Amino acid sequence: MAEFYSFEEIVKFAIAREIEANQFYLSLADRLDNPAVRELLVNFAAEELEHKAKLELEIIKQGKVVATEQKPIELDIKNYLVDAQLEPDMDYADILQLAIKKERASFRLYANLATIVEEAQARQTLLSLAEEEARHMVRFETEYDEMVLKKSE
């Protein structure tokens, strides 16, 4: 369990996760031969940078708000981290499963953060990011179902 003492600390944690996700998707794209899937991953990488920018904007906006209480905010960080080690022998199914896990963890992070922030606009931003991460997760799940499960039938 980790304690954060400000919304800014939490958002900085989330920003680091978005940077990691961007790099993850770009490295995945470099490993795949399928141009359509490679383009999808590059687009997701770009979206992760957009998420980062939205989070950075929330930090800027929080500068206008005076904190009234400094009680610690506890987050069980292990729920939001995924061992994203890309192994040379990973096949397409493994890559998709890893991407699904990462998107699910990001979705949970933003959804849970939205329940603890008090400022309405910050909450809306976090819910919007959760929705985008959920869409990513569904895209990877759909790709997994179509490309991997149908091949095994």
Secondary structure, 3 states (H helix, E strand, C coil): CEEECCHHHHHHHHHHHHHHHHHHHHHHHHHCCCHHHHHHHHHHHHHHHHHHHHHHHHHHHHCCCCCCCCCCEEECHHHCCCCCCCCCCCCHHHHHHHHHHHHHHHHHHHHHHHHHCCCHHHHHHHHHHHHHHHHHHHHHHHHHHHHHHCCCC
